[in-house]
Amino acid sequence: MRERVVAKGAGALADYELLEMLLYFGFPRGDTKPRAKALINRFTTFAGVLEASDAALREEGLETDALAALRLVTHAARRMGEADRLERPSLGNWEELLAYFDTALAGAVPGQLRALFLDNRNRLLGDEAIESVSEVRDAVAETRLIFTRALELHATALILIRPCPDGQKPEAVIRGDEVLATELQRAGKLLAITVHDVFALRGGQWASLKQMGRLKG
């Protein structure tokens, strides 16, 4: 089983075989296959065994070392899930998005375009500055740059943000990105990448092309 895991990954093992390997920590000198199958039969699934209470597992003959091995898997999975949520926040609604603006963009460079790259569950894959490709705005070149990065990150959606320079209002700044937004939407349809919205921000004020009716879909 160890060789199969190394060669093909843990997906090559049946549930009872995964459990059998974990139980080696509690029963290093015994045959753990019958015990693993008995646990699967009682608790139905591999997850059911991991979620069973200590008392129920002790009824099946598991003692401290075996219980610790099973609990370690549960805690490791939970820790990974928590890390994923912290590193990849969800930006799927207005509240989450505005909260992100308030924190992550506090030190953003005024006038600099930023792209939020999202997965198919609207979780953040990357928040990156988009450098100008020339002194003259070129929507086609900027679109190519943005989507090249989106494909590298396996993103399925985008949100663009431009912090306003001093003295400029979001409603005025956002209009400068209408041509880029149109080109992004055109190219995005070909690549199956959705452009959710384009924002301009200044302090607690913001403007959105979608809310202004300038971004369709």
Secondary structure, 3 states (H helix, E strand, C coil): CHHHHHHHCHHHCCHHHHHHHHHCCCCCCCCCHHHHHHHHHHHCCHHHHHHCCHHHHHHCCCCHHHHHHHHHHHHHHHHHHHHHHHHCCECCCHHHHHHHHHHHCCCCCCCCEEEEEECCCCEEEEEEEECCCCCCCCHHHHHHHHHHHHHHHCCCEEEEEEECCCCCCHHHHHHCCHHHHHHHHHHHHHHCCEEEEEEEEECCEEEECCCCCCCCC
